[in-house]
Amino acid sequence: MTSQTSTTTPAAAQGSHMWVLTLEMPGRGMSTQYGTWTPPADSTRYDVFVALRGHIVSQHPEMASANCVFFSLEPNRL
């Protein structure tokens, strides 16, 4: 199983950060999702990771015990 989620909106309507998160159930499936988000003030990178992982697991409950094989969170600007 591979899944992708993205947003394609004008830059002004996008979140302050762009993220990519890949979860894998070895030998059973993998899910990669990405998008933009503006985290709450004073959020840490860990807070964002936990929130995004929780979001993915809410959509794909079978990934609850999956391994994180990739996580990227960067400011959404060039």
PDB file of N, CA, C and O in Angstrom:
ATOM      1  N   MET A   1       0.844  -1.169   0.000  1.00  0.00           N
ATOM      2  CA  MET A   1       0.000   0.000   0.000  1.00  0.00           C
ATOM      3  C   MET A   1       0.889   1.232   0.000  1.00  0.00           C
ATOM      4  O   MET A   1       1.777   1.361   0.843  1.00  0.00           O
ATOM      5  N   THR A   2       0.660   2.118  -0.924  1.00  0.00           N
ATOM      6  CA  THR A   2       1.335   3.406  -0.956  1.00  0.00           C
ATOM      7  C   THR A   2       0.264   4.466  -1.050  1.00  0.00           C
ATOM      8  O   THR A   2      -0.671   4.341  -1.840  1.00  0.00           O
ATOM      9  N   SER A   3       0.391   5.495  -0.261  1.00  0.00           N
ATOM     10  CA  SER A   3      -0.609   6.543  -0.231  1.00  0.00           C
ATOM     11  C   SER A   3       0.087   7.884  -0.239  1.00  0.00           C
ATOM     12  O   SER A   3       1.125   8.056   0.400  1.00  0.00           O
ATOM     13  N   GLN A   4      -0.480   8.836  -0.963  1.00  0.00           N
ATOM     14  CA  GLN A   4       0.093  10.168  -1.007  1.00  0.00           C
ATOM     15  C   GLN A   4      -1.012  11.193  -0.829  1.00  0.00           C
ATOM     16  O   GLN A   4      -2.099  11.052  -1.390  1.00  0.00           O
ATOM     17  N   THR A   5      -0.729  12.217  -0.051  1.00  0.00           N
ATOM     18  CA  THR A   5      -1.655  13.307   0.148  1.00  0.00           C
ATOM     19  C   THR A   5      -0.891  14.591  -0.113  1.00  0.00           C
ATOM     20  O   THR A   5       0.233  14.749   0.363  1.00  0.00           O
ATOM     21  N   SER A   6      -1.474  15.494  -0.849  1.00  0.00           N
ATOM     22  CA  SER A   6      -0.779  16.750  -1.108  1.00  0.00           C
ATOM     23  C   SER A   6      -1.778  17.884  -1.181  1.00  0.00           C
ATOM     24  O   SER A   6      -2.983  17.679  -1.330  1.00  0.00           O
ATOM     25  N   THR A   7      -1.239  19.090  -1.072  1.00  0.00           N
ATOM     26  CA  THR A   7      -2.047  20.273  -1.268  1.00  0.00           C
ATOM     27  C   THR A   7      -1.460  21.035  -2.435  1.00  0.00           C
ATOM     28  O   THR A   7      -0.241  21.166  -2.550  1.00  0.00           O
ATOM     29  N   THR A   8      -2.316  21.533  -3.291  1.00  0.00           N
ATOM     30  CA  THR A   8      -1.860  22.340  -4.416  1.00  0.00           C
ATOM     31  C   THR A   8      -2.673  23.625  -4.411  1.00  0.00           C
ATOM     32  O   THR A   8      -3.639  23.771  -5.160  1.00  0.00           O
ATOM     33  N   THR A   9      -2.269  24.540  -3.565  1.00  0.00           N
ATOM     34  CA  THR A   9      -2.950  25.820  -3.432  1.00  0.00           C
ATOM     35  C   THR A   9      -1.926  26.929  -3.604  1.00  0.00           C
ATOM     36  O   THR A   9      -0.724  26.685  -3.499  1.00  0.00           O
ATOM     37  N   PRO A  10      -2.385  28.134  -3.865  1.00  0.00           N
ATOM     38  CA  PRO A  10      -1.432  29.246  -3.991  1.00  0.00           C
ATOM     39  C   PRO A  10      -0.567  29.366  -2.731  1.00  0.00           C
ATOM     40  O   PRO A  10      -1.011  29.051  -1.628  1.00  0.00           O
ATOM     41  N   ALA A  11       0.672  29.825  -2.915  1.00  0.00           N
ATOM     42  CA  ALA A  11       1.620  29.911  -1.802  1.00  0.00           C
ATOM     43  C   ALA A  11       1.050  30.686  -0.619  1.00  0.00           C
ATOM     44  O   ALA A  11       1.303  30.325   0.530  1.00  0.00           O
ATOM     45  N   ALA A  12       0.298  31.727  -0.876  1.00  0.00           N
ATOM     46  CA  ALA A  12      -0.252  32.529   0.213  1.00  0.00           C
ATOM     47  C   ALA A  12      -1.217  31.728   1.077  1.00  0.00           C
ATOM     48  O   ALA A  12      -1.385  32.031   2.258  1.00  0.00           O
ATOM     49  N   ALA A  13      -1.855  30.705   0.499  1.00  0.00           N
ATOM     50  CA  ALA A  13      -2.819  29.898   1.248  1.00  0.00           C
ATOM     51  C   ALA A  13      -2.187  28.650   1.857  1.00  0.00           C
ATOM     52  O   ALA A  13      -2.859  27.906   2.571  1.00  0.00           O
ATOM     53  N   GLN A  14      -0.914  28.413   1.586  1.00  0.00           N
ATOM     54  CA  GLN A  14      -0.238  27.233   2.113  1.00  0.00           C
ATOM     55  C   GLN A  14       0.247  27.490   3.536  1.00  0.00           C
ATOM     56  O   GLN A  14       0.317  28.630   3.993  1.00  0.00           O
ATOM     57  N   GLY A  15       0.582  26.392   4.225  1.00  0.00           N
ATOM     58  CA  GLY A  15       1.106  26.501   5.575  1.00  0.00           C
ATOM     59  C   GLY A  15       2.523  27.028   5.593  1.00  0.00           C
ATOM     60  O   GLY A  15       3.165  27.144   4.549  1.00  0.00           O
ATOM     61  N   SER A  16       3.004  27.342   6.764  1.00  0.00           N
ATOM     62  CA  SER A  16       4.351  27.899   6.919  1.00  0.00           C
ATOM     63  C   SER A  16       5.449  26.862   6.732  1.00  0.00           C
ATOM     64  O   SER A  16       6.603  27.222   6.499  1.00  0.00           O
ATOM     65  N   HIS A  17       5.106  25.574   6.830  1.00  0.00           N
ATOM     66  CA  HIS A  17       6.089  24.495   6.711  1.00  0.00           C
ATOM     67  C   HIS A  17       5.603  23.434   5.736  1.00  0.00           C
ATOM     68  O   HIS A  17       4.406  23.166   5.631  1.00  0.00           O
ATOM     69  N   MET A  18       6.547  22.839   5.029  1.00  0.00           N
ATOM     70  CA  MET A  18       6.259  21.717   4.132  1.00  0.00           C
ATOM     71  C   MET A  18       6.784  20.471   4.813  1.00  0.00           C
ATOM     72  O   MET A  18       7.880  20.485   5.374  1.00  0.00           O
ATOM     73  N   TRP A  19       6.005  19.378   4.770  1.00  0.00           N
ATOM     74  CA  TRP A  19       6.408  18.151   5.452  1.00  0.00           C
ATOM     75  C   TRP A  19       6.242  16.944   4.542  1.00  0.00           C
ATOM     76  O   TRP A  19       5.416  16.938   3.630  1.00  0.00           O
ATOM     77  N   VAL A  20       7.057  15.911   4.817  1.00  0.00           N
ATOM     78  CA  VAL A  20       6.974  14.604   4.168  1.00  0.00           C
ATOM     79  C   VAL A  20       7.192  13.569   5.264  1.00  0.00           C
ATOM     80  O   VAL A  20       8.124  13.695   6.058  1.00  0.00           O
ATOM     81  N   LEU A  21       6.345  12.552   5.312  1.00  0.00           N
ATOM     82  CA  LEU A  21       6.467  11.506   6.325  1.00  0.00           C
ATOM     83  C   LEU A  21       6.171  10.164   5.676  1.00  0.00           C
ATOM     84  O   LEU A  21       5.123   9.982   5.057  1.00  0.00           O
ATOM     85  N   THR A  22       7.102   9.223   5.821  1.00  0.00           N
ATOM     86  CA  THR A  22       6.931   7.873   5.296  1.00  0.00           C
ATOM     87  C   THR A  22       6.943   6.883   6.440  1.00  0.00           C
ATOM     88  O   THR A  22       7.875   6.858   7.244  1.00  0.00           O
ATOM     89  N   LEU A  23       5.901   6.066   6.510  1.00  0.00           N
ATOM     90  CA  LEU A  23       5.790   4.999   7.497  1.00  0.00           C
ATOM     91  C   LEU A  23       5.796   3.666   6.759  1.00  0.00           C
ATOM     92  O   LEU A  23       5.247   3.553   5.663  1.00  0.00           O
ATOM     93  N   GLU A  24       6.424   2.646   7.371  1.00  0.00           N
ATOM     94  CA  GLU A  24       6.511   1.339   6.739  1.00  0.00           C
ATOM     95  C   GLU A  24       6.197   0.228   7.725  1.00  0.00           C
ATOM     96  O   GLU A  24       6.655   0.227   8.868  1.00  0.00           O
ATOM     97  N   MET A  25       5.412  -0.705   7.250  1.00  0.00           N
ATOM     98  CA  MET A  25       5.202  -1.965   7.954  1.00  0.00           C
ATOM     99  C   MET A  25       6.048  -2.975   7.178  1.00  0.00           C
ATOM    100  O   MET A  25       5.626  -3.430   6.115  1.00  0.00           O
ATOM    101  N   PRO A  26       7.227  -3.335   7.679  1.00  0.00           N
ATOM    102  CA  PRO A  26       8.143  -4.191   6.912  1.00  0.00           C
ATOM    103  C   PRO A  26       7.451  -5.418   6.315  1.00  0.00           C
ATOM    104  O   PRO A  26       6.804  -6.201   7.010  1.00  0.00           O
ATOM    105  N   GLY A  27       7.613  -5.548   5.012  1.00  0.00           N
ATOM    106  CA  GLY A  27       7.035  -6.670   4.299  1.00  0.00           C
ATOM    107  C   GLY A  27       5.542  -6.587   4.059  1.00  0.00           C
ATOM    108  O   GLY A  27       4.966  -7.464   3.414  1.00  0.00           O
ATOM    109  N   ARG A  28       4.898  -5.527   4.578  1.00  0.00           N
ATOM    110  CA  ARG A  28       3.437  -5.442   4.467  1.00  0.00           C
ATOM    111  C   ARG A  28       2.956  -4.194   3.756  1.00  0.00           C
ATOM    112  O   ARG A  28       1.913  -4.237   3.105  1.00  0.00           O
ATOM    113  N   GLY A  29       3.665  -3.093   3.853  1.00  0.00           N
ATOM    114  CA  GLY A  29       3.199  -1.885   3.181  1.00  0.00           C
ATOM    115  C   GLY A  29       3.916  -0.647   3.653  1.00  0.00           C
ATOM    116  O   GLY A  29       4.605  -0.643   4.673  1.00  0.00           O
ATOM    117  N   MET A  30       3.731   0.404   2.880  1.00  0.00           N
ATOM    118  CA  MET A  30       4.383   1.676   3.153  1.00  0.00           C
ATOM    119  C   MET A  30       3.404   2.791   2.798  1.00  0.00           C
ATOM    120  O   MET A  30       2.611   2.657   1.866  1.00  0.00           O
ATOM    121  N   SER A  31       3.464   3.884   3.539  1.00  0.00           N
ATOM    122  CA  SER A  31       2.617   5.043   3.272  1.00  0.00           C
ATOM    123  C   SER A  31       3.477   6.294   3.325  1.00  0.00           C
ATOM    124  O   SER A  31       4.131   6.562   4.333  1.00  0.00           O
ATOM    125  N   THR A  32       3.478   7.062   2.239  1.00  0.00           N
ATOM    126  CA  THR A  32       4.149   8.352   2.205  1.00  0.00           C
ATOM    127  C   THR A  32       3.099   9.426   2.005  1.00  0.00           C
ATOM    128  O   THR A  32       2.296   9.356   1.075  1.00  0.00           O
ATOM    129  N   GLN A  33       3.106  10.409   2.870  1.00  0.00           N
ATOM    130  CA  GLN A  33       2.184  11.535   2.745  1.00  0.00           C
ATOM    131  C   GLN A  33       2.975  12.818   2.877  1.00  0.00           C
ATOM    132  O   GLN A  33       4.044  12.843   3.487  1.00  0.00           O
ATOM    133  N   TYR A  34       2.444  13.880   2.303  1.00  0.00           N
ATOM    134  CA  TYR A  34       3.124  15.172   2.356  1.00  0.00           C
ATOM    135  C   TYR A  34       2.107  16.291   2.239  1.00  0.00           C
ATOM    136  O   TYR A  34       0.980  16.078   1.792  1.00  0.00           O
ATOM    137  N   GLY A  35       2.512  17.479   2.641  1.00  0.00           N
ATOM    138  CA  GLY A  35       1.632  18.635   2.559  1.00  0.00           C
ATOM    139  C   GLY A  35       2.275  19.838   3.218  1.00  0.00           C
ATOM    140  O   GLY A  35       3.480  19.855   3.470  1.00  0.00           O
ATOM    141  N   THR A  36       1.467  20.837   3.491  1.00  0.00           N
ATOM    142  CA  THR A  36       1.942  22.021   4.204  1.00  0.00           C
ATOM    143  C   THR A  36       1.077  22.207   5.441  1.00  0.00           C
ATOM    144  O   THR A  36      -0.071  21.767   5.493  1.00  0.00           O
ATOM    145  N   TRP A  37       1.654  22.866   6.428  1.00  0.00           N
ATOM    146  CA  TRP A  37       0.943  23.082   7.684  1.00  0.00           C
ATOM    147  C   TRP A  37       1.609  24.230   8.440  1.00  0.00           C
ATOM    148  O   TRP A  37       2.824  24.412   8.364  1.00  0.00           O
ATOM    149  N   THR A  38       0.816  24.987   9.156  1.00  0.00           N
ATOM    150  CA  THR A  38       1.337  26.004  10.068  1.00  0.00           C
ATOM    151  C   THR A  38       1.121  25.478  11.478  1.00  0.00           C
ATOM    152  O   THR A  38      -0.005  25.483  11.977  1.00  0.00           O
ATOM    153  N   PRO A  39       2.198  25.021  12.129  1.00  0.00           N
ATOM    154  CA  PRO A  39       2.056  24.491  13.491  1.00  0.00           C
ATOM    155  C   PRO A  39       1.688  25.592  14.486  1.00  0.00           C
ATOM    156  O   PRO A  39       1.953  26.769  14.242  1.00  0.00           O
ATOM    157  N   PRO A  40       1.086  25.210  15.593  1.00  0.00           N
ATOM    158  CA  PRO A  40       0.804  26.193  16.647  1.00  0.00           C
ATOM    159  C   PRO A  40       2.095  26.859  17.141  1.00  0.00           C
ATOM    160  O   PRO A  40       3.173  26.268  17.075  1.00  0.00           O
ATOM    161  N   ALA A  41       1.970  28.070  17.625  1.00  0.00           N
ATOM    162  CA  ALA A  41       3.123  28.803  18.165  1.00  0.00           C
ATOM    163  C   ALA A  41       3.822  27.967  19.236  1.00  0.00           C
ATOM    164  O   ALA A  41       3.168  27.266  20.008  1.00  0.00           O
ATOM    165  N   ASP A  42       5.129  28.042  19.278  1.00  0.00           N
ATOM    166  CA  ASP A  42       5.971  27.344  20.255  1.00  0.00           C
ATOM    167  C   ASP A  42       5.991  25.828  20.085  1.00  0.00           C
ATOM    168  O   ASP A  42       6.445  25.118  20.982  1.00  0.00           O
ATOM    169  N   SER A  43       5.507  25.315  18.949  1.00  0.00           N
ATOM    170  CA  SER A  43       5.594  23.872  18.692  1.00  0.00           C
ATOM    171  C   SER A  43       7.043  23.486  18.443  1.00  0.00           C
ATOM    172  O   SER A  43       7.821  24.259  17.885  1.00  0.00           O
ATOM    173  N   THR A  44       7.385  22.294  18.862  1.00  0.00           N
ATOM    174  CA  THR A  44       8.716  21.758  18.563  1.00  0.00           C
ATOM    175  C   THR A  44       8.615  20.848  17.345  1.00  0.00           C
ATOM    176  O   THR A  44       7.520  20.489  16.912  1.00  0.00           O
ATOM    177  N   ARG A  45       9.757  20.486  16.806  1.00  0.00           N
ATOM    178  CA  ARG A  45       9.788  19.542  15.687  1.00  0.00           C
ATOM    179  C   ARG A  45       9.136  18.220  16.114  1.00  0.00           C
ATOM    180  O   ARG A  45       8.403  17.608  15.339  1.00  0.00           O
ATOM    181  N   TYR A  46       9.404  17.790  17.337  1.00  0.00           N
ATOM    182  CA  TYR A  46       8.809  16.559  17.860  1.00  0.00           C
ATOM    183  C   TYR A  46       7.282  16.675  17.923  1.00  0.00           C
ATOM    184  O   TYR A  46       6.574  15.741  17.546  1.00  0.00           O
ATOM    185  N   ASP A  47       6.775  17.816  18.398  1.00  0.00           N
ATOM    186  CA  ASP A  47       5.327  18.031  18.462  1.00  0.00           C
ATOM    187  C   ASP A  47       4.693  17.858  17.082  1.00  0.00           C
ATOM    188  O   ASP A  47       3.649  17.222  16.939  1.00  0.00           O
ATOM    189  N   VAL A  48       5.338  18.432  16.078  1.00  0.00           N
ATOM    190  CA  VAL A  48       4.814  18.344  14.711  1.00  0.00           C
ATOM    191  C   VAL A  48       4.866  16.902  14.218  1.00  0.00           C
ATOM    192  O   VAL A  48       3.908  16.421  13.614  1.00  0.00           O
ATOM    193  N   PHE A  49       5.974  16.211  14.470  1.00  0.00           N
ATOM    194  CA  PHE A  49       6.099  14.807  14.070  1.00  0.00           C
ATOM    195  C   PHE A  49       4.970  13.972  14.668  1.00  0.00           C
ATOM    196  O   PHE A  49       4.316  13.207  13.960  1.00  0.00           O
ATOM    197  N   VAL A  50       4.747  14.120  15.966  1.00  0.00           N
ATOM    198  CA  VAL A  50       3.708  13.336  16.651  1.00  0.00           C
ATOM    199  C   VAL A  50       2.323  13.666  16.078  1.00  0.00           C
ATOM    200  O   VAL A  50       1.512  12.764  15.868  1.00  0.00           O
ATOM    201  N   ALA A  51       2.052  14.942  15.827  1.00  0.00           N
ATOM    202  CA  ALA A  51       0.757  15.337  15.281  1.00  0.00           C
ATOM    203  C   ALA A  51       0.555  14.777  13.874  1.00  0.00           C
ATOM    204  O   ALA A  51      -0.519  14.267  13.555  1.00  0.00           O
ATOM    205  N   LEU A  52       1.584  14.870  13.035  1.00  0.00           N
ATOM    206  CA  LEU A  52       1.467  14.364  11.668  1.00  0.00           C
ATOM    207  C   LEU A  52       1.339  12.846  11.649  1.00  0.00           C
ATOM    208  O   LEU A  52       0.533  12.296  10.898  1.00  0.00           O
ATOM    209  N   ARG A  53       2.128  12.175  12.470  1.00  0.00           N
ATOM    210  CA  ARG A  53       2.025  10.706  12.537  1.00  0.00           C
ATOM    211  C   ARG A  53       0.623  10.302  12.994  1.00  0.00           C
ATOM    212  O   ARG A  53       0.028   9.371  12.451  1.00  0.00           O
ATOM    213  N   GLY A  54       0.103  11.009  13.995  1.00  0.00           N
ATOM    214  CA  GLY A  54      -1.256  10.738  14.466  1.00  0.00           C
ATOM    215  C   GLY A  54      -2.296  10.963  13.375  1.00  0.00           C
ATOM    216  O   GLY A  54      -3.264  10.211  13.268  1.00  0.00           O
ATOM    217  N   HIS A  55      -2.095  11.995  12.568  1.00  0.00           N
ATOM    218  CA  HIS A  55      -3.000  12.273  11.458  1.00  0.00           C
ATOM    219  C   HIS A  55      -2.984  11.128  10.447  1.00  0.00           C
ATOM    220  O   HIS A  55      -4.038  10.686   9.990  1.00  0.00           O
ATOM    221  N   ILE A  56      -1.800  10.651  10.103  1.00  0.00           N
ATOM    222  CA  ILE A  56      -1.675   9.546   9.146  1.00  0.00           C
ATOM    223  C   ILE A  56      -2.315   8.282   9.712  1.00  0.00           C
ATOM    224  O   ILE A  56      -3.048   7.586   9.009  1.00  0.00           O
ATOM    225  N   VAL A  57      -2.039   7.985  10.975  1.00  0.00           N
ATOM    226  CA  VAL A  57      -2.598   6.778  11.600  1.00  0.00           C
ATOM    227  C   VAL A  57      -4.123   6.871  11.689  1.00  0.00           C
ATOM    228  O   VAL A  57      -4.804   5.850  11.585  1.00  0.00           O
ATOM    229  N   SER A  58      -4.666   8.064  11.877  1.00  0.00           N
ATOM    230  CA  SER A  58      -6.130   8.196  11.910  1.00  0.00           C
ATOM    231  C   SER A  58      -6.745   7.854  10.559  1.00  0.00           C
ATOM    232  O   SER A  58      -7.873   7.366  10.496  1.00  0.00           O
ATOM    233  N   GLN A  59      -6.007   8.109   9.472  1.00  0.00           N
ATOM    234  CA  GLN A  59      -6.479   7.769   8.131  1.00  0.00           C
ATOM    235  C   GLN A  59      -6.189   6.313   7.766  1.00  0.00           C
ATOM    236  O   GLN A  59      -6.923   5.697   6.994  1.00  0.00           O
ATOM    237  N   HIS A  60      -5.108   5.774   8.334  1.00  0.00           N
ATOM    238  CA  HIS A  60      -4.653   4.414   8.033  1.00  0.00           C
ATOM    239  C   HIS A  60      -4.311   3.706   9.346  1.00  0.00           C
ATOM    240  O   HIS A  60      -3.132   3.570   9.675  1.00  0.00           O
ATOM    241  N   PRO A  61      -5.312   3.254  10.099  1.00  0.00           N
ATOM    242  CA  PRO A  61      -5.083   2.653  11.421  1.00  0.00           C
ATOM    243  C   PRO A  61      -4.101   1.489  11.402  1.00  0.00           C
ATOM    244  O   PRO A  61      -3.442   1.220  12.406  1.00  0.00           O
ATOM    245  N   GLU A  62      -3.999   0.802  10.280  1.00  0.00           N
ATOM    246  CA  GLU A  62      -3.066  -0.321  10.181  1.00  0.00           C
ATOM    247  C   GLU A  62      -1.610   0.122  10.296  1.00  0.00           C
ATOM    248  O   GLU A  62      -0.726  -0.715  10.480  1.00  0.00           O
ATOM    249  N   MET A  63      -1.347   1.429  10.189  1.00  0.00           N
ATOM    250  CA  MET A  63       0.022   1.948  10.282  1.00  0.00           C
ATOM    251  C   MET A  63       0.393   2.362  11.709  1.00  0.00           C
ATOM    252  O   MET A  63       1.453   2.954  11.916  1.00  0.00           O
ATOM    253  N   ALA A  64      -0.442   2.067  12.679  1.00  0.00           N
ATOM    254  CA  ALA A  64      -0.205   2.508  14.057  1.00  0.00           C
ATOM    255  C   ALA A  64       1.123   2.011  14.618  1.00  0.00           C
ATOM    256  O   ALA A  64       1.767   2.720  15.392  1.00  0.00           O
ATOM    257  N   SER A  65       1.539   0.815  14.244  1.00  0.00           N
ATOM    258  CA  SER A  65       2.810   0.288  14.768  1.00  0.00           C
ATOM    259  C   SER A  65       3.920   0.326  13.708  1.00  0.00           C
ATOM    260  O   SER A  65       4.933  -0.361  13.842  1.00  0.00           O
ATOM    261  N   ALA A  66       3.727   1.120  12.669  1.00  0.00           N
ATOM    262  CA  ALA A  66       4.705   1.204  11.581  1.00  0.00           C
ATOM    263  C   ALA A  66       5.975   1.920  12.023  1.00  0.00           C
ATOM    264  O   ALA A  66       5.972   2.709  12.968  1.00  0.00           O
ATOM    265  N   ASN A  67       7.057   1.623  11.314  1.00  0.00           N
ATOM    266  CA  ASN A  67       8.333   2.311  11.526  1.00  0.00           C
ATOM    267  C   ASN A  67       8.365   3.587  10.697  1.00  0.00           C
ATOM    268  O   ASN A  67       7.894   3.611   9.560  1.00  0.00           O
ATOM    269  N   CYS A  68       8.914   4.633  11.265  1.00  0.00           N
ATOM    270  CA  CYS A  68       9.131   5.854  10.499  1.00  0.00           C
ATOM    271  C   CYS A  68      10.448   5.681   9.738  1.00  0.00           C
ATOM    272  O   CYS A  68      11.503   5.494  10.344  1.00  0.00           O
ATOM    273  N   VAL A  69      10.376   5.745   8.408  1.00  0.00           N
ATOM    274  CA  VAL A  69      11.594   5.596   7.615  1.00  0.00           C
ATOM    275  C   VAL A  69      12.053   6.927   7.027  1.00  0.00           C
ATOM    276  O   VAL A  69      13.178   7.034   6.540  1.00  0.00           O
ATOM    277  N   PHE A  70      11.186   7.945   7.068  1.00  0.00           N
ATOM    278  CA  PHE A  70      11.588   9.268   6.589  1.00  0.00           C
ATOM    279  C   PHE A  70      10.664  10.318   7.185  1.00  0.00           C
ATOM    280  O   PHE A  70       9.449  10.135   7.249  1.00  0.00           O
ATOM    281  N   PHE A  71      11.269  11.435   7.624  1.00  0.00           N
ATOM    282  CA  PHE A  71      10.507  12.588   8.095  1.00  0.00           C
ATOM    283  C   PHE A  71      11.273  13.839   7.735  1.00  0.00           C
ATOM    284  O   PHE A  71      12.461  13.959   8.034  1.00  0.00           O
ATOM    285  N   SER A  72      10.595  14.767   7.094  1.00  0.00           N
ATOM    286  CA  SER A  72      11.194  16.048   6.753  1.00  0.00           C
ATOM    287  C   SER A  72      10.206  17.147   7.094  1.00  0.00           C
ATOM    288  O   SER A  72       9.019  17.035   6.787  1.00  0.00           O
ATOM    289  N   LEU A  73      10.684  18.201   7.725  1.00  0.00           N
ATOM    290  CA  LEU A  73       9.883  19.376   8.046  1.00  0.00           C
ATOM    291  C   LEU A  73      10.771  20.576   7.811  1.00  0.00           C
ATOM    292  O   LEU A  73      11.797  20.744   8.471  1.00  0.00           O
ATOM    293  N   GLU A  74      10.369  21.413   6.863  1.00  0.00           N
ATOM    294  CA  GLU A  74      11.191  22.571   6.510  1.00  0.00           C
ATOM    295  C   GLU A  74      10.293  23.783   6.300  1.00  0.00           C
ATOM    296  O   GLU A  74       9.116  23.640   5.966  1.00  0.00           O
ATOM    297  N   PRO A  75      10.850  24.977   6.497  1.00  0.00           N
ATOM    298  CA  PRO A  75      10.073  26.179   6.178  1.00  0.00           C
ATOM    299  C   PRO A  75       9.625  26.130   4.713  1.00  0.00           C
ATOM    300  O   PRO A  75      10.387  25.726   3.834  1.00  0.00           O
ATOM    301  N   ASN A  76       8.402  26.538   4.468  1.00  0.00           N
ATOM    302  CA  ASN A  76       7.821  26.475   3.126  1.00  0.00           C
ATOM    303  C   ASN A  76       8.143  27.750   2.341  1.00  0.00           C
ATOM    304  O   ASN A  76       7.264  28.551   2.024  1.00  0.00           O
ATOM    305  N   ARG A  77       9.419  27.904   2.045  1.00  0.00           N
ATOM    306  CA  ARG A  77       9.858  29.053   1.247  1.00  0.00           C
ATOM    307  C   ARG A  77      11.122  28.667   0.507  1.00  0.00           C
ATOM    308  O   ARG A  77      11.805  27.716   0.886  1.00  0.00           O
ATOM    309  N   LEU A  78      11.431  29.390  -0.531  1.00  0.00           N
ATOM    310  CA  LEU A  78      12.659  29.142  -1.290  1.00  0.00           C
ATOM    311  C   LEU A  78      13.714  30.154  -0.906  1.00  0.00           C
ATOM    312  O   LEU A  78      14.825  30.118  -1.434  1.00  0.00           O
TER     313      LEU A  78
END
